Amino acid sequence: MSIGRMDLNLLKVFDAVYEDRNLVLAGRRLNLSQSAVSHALTRLRELVGDELFLRTGKGMAPTGRAMAMAPALRDALRRIEAALGVEPFAPAQSARRFVIAANDHVTAVIVAPLSRELQQSAPGVDLVIRPSTRLDLAEQIDLGRIDLAIGIFSQVPARLNTRTLMSQGEVILMRKGHPASRRKLQVKDLARYPLVTISVGGQEEGAVDGFILERGLARQSEMFDRHALGEALHATGLPPRLRVTVPHSLAIPALLRDTDMLSIVPASLAKALARSSDLLMRQPPYSAGRTITRAVWHRRNDHDAGHAWLRERVAAVASAADVPGAAAEKA
């Protein structure tokens, strides 16, 4: 196929349909009618010799050829826009949709206040949240299906870029009226009282030392410092009792209610849960490591004005939610 036969506007149609998976939504994004979008797709299909998108009950599903084309074409469009000096991203007028990968902890601590902010500053912008625990997270970022992933990553490949959002330690959660609530926690309490911990993947998913490595991206699978806990209890000769391990952090208040279990969670999550339920925060009786929450995206989006705006808003919201001291409430 000769590039001389190509109408570059067809690539913008491809980009919109690939992102929205819907002809009507793509048309709104481009200020085109559904028939105009359909006609443009027909012309593009003839040029590349592939269907590109197939109608399904869930919308327009890309073919294998479309999925292979998408990363390079979308990158080229962003570079062309940057080179031509297109108009700056206008959040108040934008109807763009951003896909963010996040677990329920990040959704509660960062995405929720971000959504409230966008309701005022960018009412037409939509957010779609995908689970950051999915095993194909790196692949979805590579394919352009996820704009931004937020989490704890120990290894990030060169093709991706990152930004630090917050640093935090661990906190122990317990119900109000817990037998240990009126005194300072001791190491032996972590063996005496059963524990609730958060894990989104174990060895069966390939987790090593609390992280899952996929396509060069290592994401956290356990949301507590297992090594520090084990070291603290080693001197007592008592093992921790991990009674309940859950993949969903927002289930913790229900699990702790009317029990004497304790839960080890990130400080920002503890702060959010204690604020909205009858839970108390306490400092752990051992020295646990701090974790760094980061935003990760593909480098092809570095110069995308809308993407850059999203990254700035996420960073600002995360900064406001940060808990540097991770200070637990006093009895």
C-alpha positions in Angstrom: 0.0 0.0 0.0 1.3 3.4 -1.0 1.2 6.2 1.7 0.1 8.5 -1.2 -3.3 6.8 -1.2 -3.8 7.3 2.5 -6.0 10.0 3.9 -4.5 10.7 7.3 -8.0 11.5 8.7 -8.7 7.8 8.4 -6.1 7.1 11.1 -7.8 9.5 13.5 -11.0 7.5 12.9 -9.1 4.3 13.6 -7.7 5.8 16.8 -11.1 6.9 18.0 -12.9 3.6 17.3 -10.0 1.6 18.8 -10.3 3.6 22.0 -14.1 3.9 22.3 -15.0 0.5 20.7 -18.2 2.2 19.5 -19.0 4.1 16.3 -21.3 6.6 17.9 -18.9 7.5 20.7 -16.0 7.8 18.2 -18.2 10.0 16.0 -18.9 12.4 18.9 -15.2 12.6 19.7 -14.5 13.5 16.0 -17.6 15.6 15.4 -18.7 13.1 12.7 -21.9 11.2 12.2 -22.0 7.4 12.7 -22.4 6.9 8.9 -19.3 9.0 8.3 -17.3 7.0 10.8 -18.5 3.8 9.2 -17.6 5.0 5.7 -14.2 6.0 6.8 -13.7 2.5 8.3 -14.7 1.0 5.0 -12.1 3.0 3.1 -9.4 2.0 5.7 -10.4 -1.6 5.5 -10.0 -1.5 1.7 -6.6 0.0 2.0 -5.1 -2.4 4.5 -7.0 -5.5 3.4 -8.4 -6.4 6.8 -11.8 -6.0 8.6 -10.0 -4.2 11.5 -13.1 -4.2 13.7 -15.9 -6.7 14.1 -19.3 -6.0 15.5 -20.0 -7.8 18.8 -22.6 -7.6 21.6 -20.1 -5.4 23.5 -19.2 -3.1 20.6 -16.5 -3.0 18.0 -13.9 -5.6 18.7 -10.4 -5.0 17.1 -9.0 -7.8 14.9 -5.5 -9.1 15.4 -4.3 -6.9 12.6 -5.9 -3.8 14.3 -4.3 -4.7 17.6 -0.9 -5.0 16.0 -1.3 -1.7 14.1 -2.7 0.3 17.1 0.4 1.1 19.2 2.5 2.4 16.3 -0.3 4.3 14.6 -1.4 6.0 17.9 2.1 6.9 18.7 2.6 8.4 15.2 -0.6 10.5 15.6 0.5 11.9 18.9 3.9 12.8 17.5 2.3 14.5 14.4 0.0 16.5 16.7 3.0 17.5 18.9 5.0 18.5 15.8 2.2 20.6 14.3 1.6 22.4 17.6 -2.0 21.4 18.0 -4.2 23.3 20.4 -3.6 22.6 24.1 -5.8 20.1 25.8 -8.9 21.9 27.1 -10.3 19.8 30.0 -13.4 21.9 30.4 -14.5 21.2 26.8 -13.0 17.7 26.5 -15.1 14.5 26.1 -12.1 12.2 26.3 -12.2 8.9 28.1 -9.1 7.7 30.1 -8.6 4.2 31.2 -6.8 3.8 34.6 -5.6 0.5 36.1 -5.9 0.5 39.9 -6.8 -1.8 42.7 -9.6 -0.9 45.1 -7.2 0.7 47.6 -5.9 3.2 44.9 -9.5 3.7 43.7 -10.6 4.8 47.1 -7.6 6.9 48.0 -6.7 8.5 44.6 -9.4 7.9 42.0 -12.4 8.9 44.1 -11.1 12.4 44.9 -9.8 12.7 41.3 -13.3 12.0 40.1 -14.8 14.6 42.4 -12.3 17.1 41.1 -13.0 16.3 37.5 -16.7 16.8 38.0 -16.0 20.5 38.4 -13.0 21.1 36.1 -13.6 18.5 33.4 -17.3 17.4 33.4 -17.1 15.8 30.0 -14.1 13.6 30.8 -14.8 10.0 31.7 -12.7 7.6 33.7 -12.8 3.8 33.2 -11.1 1.8 36.0 -9.6 -1.6 35.2 -8.1 -3.9 37.8 -4.4 -3.5 38.1 -4.2 -7.1 39.4 -4.8 -8.5 35.9 -2.0 -10.7 34.7 -1.9 -9.0 31.3 -1.4 -5.5 32.8 1.8 -4.8 30.9 0.4 -6.1 27.7 -2.7 -3.9 28.0 -0.4 -0.9 28.5 1.7 -1.9 25.5 -1.5 -2.2 23.3 -2.8 1.2 24.4 -5.8 -0.2 26.2 -4.7 1.3 29.5 -3.6 4.9 29.7 -2.2 4.9 33.3 -1.5 2.2 35.8 -1.2 3.1 39.5 0.4 0.8 42.0 3.6 -0.4 43.6 6.2 -1.5 41.0 9.6 -2.8 41.8 10.7 -3.0 38.2 9.6 -0.9 35.2 10.9 -1.6 31.7 12.5 1.2 29.6 9.6 1.4 27.2 7.4 2.7 30.1 7.7 5.9 32.1 6.9 6.5 35.7 6.1 9.2 38.3 6.2 8.8 42.0 2.9 9.6 43.7 3.3 8.8 47.4 5.5 7.0 49.9 4.0 5.3 52.9 4.5 2.7 55.6 2.2 0.1 57.2 -0.4 0.5 59.9 -2.3 -2.1 62.0 -6.1 -1.8 61.9 -8.4 -3.2 64.7 -12.0 -2.7 65.7 -12.9 -0.2 68.4 -13.0 -2.1 71.7 -10.4 -4.6 70.7 -8.6 -6.1 73.7 -5.3 -4.5 72.5 -6.8 -1.1 71.8 -6.0 0.5 75.2 -2.2 -0.2 75.1 0.7 -0.1 72.8 0.8 -3.1 70.4 3.5 -5.7 71.1 5.1 -8.2 68.7 3.5 -11.1 70.5 0.0 -9.6 69.7 0.7 -10.4 66.0 0.9 -14.1 67.0 -1.8 -14.0 69.6 -4.5 -12.4 67.4 -5.2 -13.7 63.9 -4.3 -11.5 61.0 -6.2 -10.3 57.9 -3.8 -9.5 55.0 -4.2 -8.4 51.4 -2.7 -10.4 48.5 -3.7 -10.2 44.9 -1.5 -13.1 43.7 0.6 -15.9 45.1 3.2 -18.3 43.9 0.6 -19.9 41.6 0.5 -16.7 39.6 4.3 -16.5 39.6 4.7 -14.1 42.5 8.3 -13.9 43.9 9.0 -12.0 47.1 5.6 -10.3 47.0 5.9 -9.2 43.3 4.6 -10.6 40.0 6.9 -10.0 37.0 5.3 -9.8 33.5 6.8 -8.4 30.3 9.4 -6.6 32.4 6.9 -4.9 34.7 7.0 -6.2 38.3 3.9 -5.2 40.3 3.2 -5.8 44.0 1.1 -8.8 44.9 1.2 -8.6 48.7 0.2 -5.4 50.5 2.3 -5.9 53.6 5.9 -6.5 54.5 5.9 -10.3 55.1 9.7 -10.3 55.6 9.6 -7.7 58.3 6.7 -9.4 60.1 8.5 -12.7 60.0 11.7 -11.2 61.4 9.9 -9.5 64.2 8.2 -12.8 65.3 11.3 -14.9 64.8 12.7 -13.9 68.2 9.5 -14.9 69.9 9.5 -18.3 68.3 5.8 -17.8 67.3 4.5 -17.8 63.7 2.0 -15.2 62.5 -1.5 -16.5 62.1 -2.7 -15.4 58.6 -6.3 -16.4 59.1 -7.8 -14.5 56.2 -6.1 -13.4 53.0 -8.2 -11.3 50.7 -7.7 -9.6 47.3 -10.1 -6.7 48.0 -9.0 -4.3 50.7 -12.4 -2.7 51.1 -13.7 -5.9 52.6 -11.4 -5.4 55.7 -13.9 -3.4 57.8 -16.5 -6.2 57.5 -13.9 -8.8 58.3 -12.7 -7.0 61.5 -16.1 -6.2 62.8 -17.0 -8.2 65.9 -13.7 -10.1 65.9 -10.3 -9.8 67.5 -8.4 -10.1 64.2 -5.9 -7.4 63.3 -5.1 -6.2 59.7 -1.8 -5.0 58.3 -2.5 -2.4 55.6 -0.8 0.6 53.8 -1.1 3.8 55.8 -3.2 5.7 53.3 -5.7 2.8 53.1 -5.9 2.6 56.9 -6.6 6.4 57.1 -9.5 6.0 54.6 -11.0 2.9 56.3 -10.7 4.4 59.8 -12.4 7.6 58.6 -15.4 5.7 57.3 -15.8 2.9 59.8 -15.4 1.9 63.4 -11.7 1.0 63.2 -8.6 2.2 65.0 -5.1 2.7 63.6 -2.0 1.6 65.5 1.7 1.6 64.6 3.1 -1.9 64.0 5.5 -3.0 66.8 8.3 -3.7 64.3 10.1 -1.7 61.6 8.4 -2.3 58.2 9.7 -1.0 54.9 8.1 1.9 53.1 6.4 1.5 49.7 6.4 3.8 46.8 3.2 4.2 44.8 3.8 5.2 41.2 2.0 6.0 38.0 3.2 4.0 35.0 2.4 4.8 31.3 3.8 4.0 27.9 6.4 6.5 26.7 4.5 7.1 23.5 2.1 9.1 25.6 4.8 11.4 27.0 3.8 14.3 24.6 0.1 13.7 24.5 -1.3 16.9 26.0 -4.4 15.2 27.5 -2.4 12.4 29.0 0.0 14.9 30.5 -2.9 16.8 32.0 -4.2 13.6 33.5 -0.9 12.7 35.0 -0.7 16.1 36.7 -4.1 15.8 38.2 -3.4 12.3 39.5 -0.1 13.5 41.0 -1.9 16.5 42.7 -4.6 14.4 44.2 -2.1 11.7 45.4 0.0 14.5 47.0 -3.0 15.6 49.0 -3.8 12.1 50.1 -0.2 11.3 51.0 0.5 10.3 54.6 4.3 10.9 55.1 4.4 10.2 58.8 1.8 7.5 58.7 1.0 8.5 62.2 -1.6 6.2 63.9 -4.4 7.6 66.0 -4.0 7.5 69.7 -6.3 5.7 72.0 
